[in-house]
Amino acid sequence: MHPVLVLGAGKIGRTIACLLAATEDYEVTLAEKSEAALRHLRRTPRVRALVLDATDPTALASAMSGQASVVSALAYAHNPLVAEVALERGASYFDLTEDRETTRRVRAVAERARSGQVFVPQCGLAPGFISIVAHELTRGFDRLDSVFMRVGALPRFPSNFLKYNLTWSTDGLINEYCNPCEAIHEGVLREVLPLEGLEHFWLDGVRYEAFNTSGGLGSLCETLAGKVRELNYKTIRYQGHRDYMAFLLTELRLSEERALTKQILERAVPVTFQDTVVTFSTVSGWRNGQLVQVSDARRIVNTVVHGENFSAIQVTTAAGLCGMLDLHREGALGDRGFVRQEEVRLDAFLGNRFGEYYRAPNASHFSLAMAELGSVPP
């Protein structure tokens, strides 16, 4: 049994605990400051509940005693402390953050890791799985030109002006919409504005829009520096959503009042568990003197896992992290230090029991020319 401490019993943390515990290969403790949040564990067998204040270093250290790994499903601001305590206690570390500065701080901690101790931030969907897919598509080229990554978590039945429902962390959503974004343009690393770069595309008969948001590239800008002319990440939404959010965050300047923005969104925009996750990655470059493009597109809908209904964003995000943790348990992530998502091969991830959620019957997969490049079959 691999003892693991999961911090945070929100939508994603509880899903992670459920998926890990169901394998019976993990001894799972789910820790949360709110006792009310832990009441959901009555429906989650084989998970031990622990009331814990994750801002207390002493309490954190005590909770990590005897744990082989720690998973942070907390707000990103908590992660640097969690990583420091994990380092001291000898536990491997995994998180879901999209925040760039938080990842830099975790990476600095990872430089002092012990043998057998890995630090794997930015797990989940985006960053996370999308980096694995995009990097896999870059293989087989003589020279790269562009790498484009598009991801969205969308309601299946949109019924408001935003054409959107809350499906995950409101703090994370606001962070993505308000923070500067990384991109490579004409071979140069740049910062671009969130909500800009609006584009439209069709996928499987549905028209979507996409625009710049922060954090989704993970560490790919560093990995592909000097190797690609264009690299960017954009969030997918239904047509019209971006204009309303730009009005609220830019014109009304609610980006300067994030706590108020969170209050407004959570009061006015319902949560839904009937959602769909769309991922779309396209890479172009030269091979044998010819400009070639390859793409990978997937759609995952909400599903029942171990008798409980989970939203698509819950399953994809949790499976992304659980897959990386499972690969570490199997010894496939190296012996020590910082691990980038794109270091994992796509076939290794999809072949993992948690990667199967991206290939399951509820996941539609549209792949263009991947087999030609010797990649994973659809």
DRENLO-225226 format. One record per residue (C-alpha): x, y, z. Coordinates in pm, whole numbers, plus 50000, padded with zeros to 5 digits. Each point is the difference from the previous one (the first is absolute). Layout:
% residues N
XYZ/...
END
This chain:
% residues 378
500005000050000/501215034949910/498985024650276/498925033549854/498685031850160/497525019949787/499625036150113/496685016349917/496574983549989/498485021649728/498704987149666/503384988349874/501604989250328/497124976950086/500074985349648/503744993250028/499464982650334/497174979049856/501964988949692/503114991150199/498134981450274/498004979349751/503214983749871/500744986050348/503685007349932/499935032750193/499445007350365/498215033649964/499595027550257/497915029849890/500705031150207/497875031350009/499535029550237/496214998849961/498294971450179/496935005749781/502014992449686/501164967250150/496444987850050/499934990049632/502414972350092/497084979350119/499594991649631/503724993949950/501104966850151/503564992050100/500945036650054/501045013050341/498805035350082/502215024850184/499155035250114/503095020749924/500975036449963/502444999549707/501395034150095/501484985250320/503504986049925/500084979250318/496624984249928/501034993749639/503224983050108/498094977850241/497444990549732/502804990849756/501694976750245/500184965749839/498595012249666/501834990049682/498335027649796/497985031550052/497495014449756/498985036550022/496505006949872/500075033150186/499985035249862/503395006849839/501095024650269/500344971150248/502284978949782/503465014550077/499564992050371/498684965249922/503024993649775/502445011650270/498454977450261/499934970849754/503735005349942/500694998650372/497854968950052/501434981449698/496674997849816/499605003749626/497855029549899/497235005049739/497755029949934/497465014449755/501185035949980/499855021049686/501765029050174/503435006349849/501655015850305/498834971850226/501564974749763/503315019150005/500034998350379/499204962750000/502804994449752/502455017850230/498954976650281/500454969949771/503695008249954/500524987150357/498054967649953/501284967450142/500484967849808/496624985649906/498215033050063/498405017649702/498165033249970/497355000249728/498005032449978/497475009749732/498314966049985/496424997049883/498505010549669/501525033649900/502745002150095/500474962650018/498594976249742/499975026149724/503775004550035/500544962549964/497884999249683/501535030949841/503564988950066/499244965449860/498765016149678/503325018449961/501884967249959/500904988749649/500635034549852/503305011149853/499165035750100/497045014250191/498005030549899/496985003750231/498414983550304/496465010350089/498114986850305/496295005750062/498034987250303/496565007550139/497664987350271/496505008649881/496424994150112/498174974849784/496825020550026/500955037350005/497015022050088/501365034350101/501605029449821/503494988250096/499234965649854/501914987050299/499584982850335/502504996750281/501624965949977/503135003650213/501895025350217/498685035649965/503355013150127/501794980549729/497615012949734/500545036350101/503764994350015/499984986949642/497915029149873/501995027450174/503694990250011/502535005849719/500504970849763/503164984949854/500474993549629/502774996249747/499535023149700/502465000649710/502354979350213/500015024450294/498474993850346/497415027050065/497295009250246/496585004949842/496775013250147/497254976950127/496705000449807/501825011849686/500894979949688/496354991349931/499464973149736/497164977649883/500034964149880/497704970649934/500474965850155/497674970949932/497215023549887/500205024250295/501305035549969/502295011450279/502075030550084/503415000250170/502075027350161/503155004950209/499914988550362/502804996050252/501784968350109/498924973849748/503404996449833/501644986850313/503734997249936/499804995749623/501385034849928/503234989150167/499984965249847/499495012849645/502055032050024/502075004549685/498154971549826/496705015649892/498865032049830/496525002050155/498744984550325/496835010250179/497174987750219/496395011849991/496854991150191/496994987049806/496545014350062/496725002249815/499725029849768/499345033250177/501364991150345/503265019349964/498295033449921/497874998550316/503004991350217/502105027449842/497225024850081/499894988950363/503734996650063/501405027449778/497325026249940/498544998150352/503524993250140/498884970650210/503414984549937/501175024450270/497424986150245/500474962549982/498224992050326/496975019549878/500184982849661/499984966250172/496985010250209/498105011849691/500754968749797/499164975550277/496785018450078/498805003149640/501514971049800/498804965250099/502294970350047/499394970649766/501194964149996/498614995149648/502985012449804/502384991449721/503755004549975/501415007949657/503734997849920/501505009349664/503735000249921/501555008049662/503694998649907/501535009449666/503534997449870/502264986049730/500714963949926/501894988549693/499805035249863/496195001950026/497905021450237/497804975450193/497285004950264/498814974550259/497165004450247/498384982550293/496495008450125/498044984150284/496655005350164/499234985450344/496595002950168/498894995850360/499854964050111/499344976350289/503134987750177/499694973150267/496285007150039/500245037950027/499405026249732/503025022049930/500245029149761/502344997749702/502335026150147/500154980750327/500864967349826/502535014449752/501785021550258/500094972950266/501044973149750/502835022349877/501445002650348/499284964050102/501694987849683/503195018750082/499934987550360/499424964349879/502915002449757/502195012350286/498874970750216/501084977149717/503415017149982/499395015949658/500645036750088/503674998950084/501774998250332/500085035650129/499065036249951/497745020649774/497894982249737/498395017649705/496724986349865/501384997249647/502764976550115/497364972350002/499224982949668/496385000449892/499824962349957/501324995350355/497375023650140/497084986149799/501124964650083/499745007950369/496734990650173/499225036750069/500935010949650/497234976949884/497475027250088/501255018749694/499324968949789/496864986650170/496614995849823/498975034850121/503035015349823/499755007449628/503395001649829/500615015949661/503594995649887/501455013449676/503134984249853/501374988950336/500584964549879/502065013649712/502475014550252/500174967550195/498065013350298/497294984050210/497084984949807/496515014650065/
END
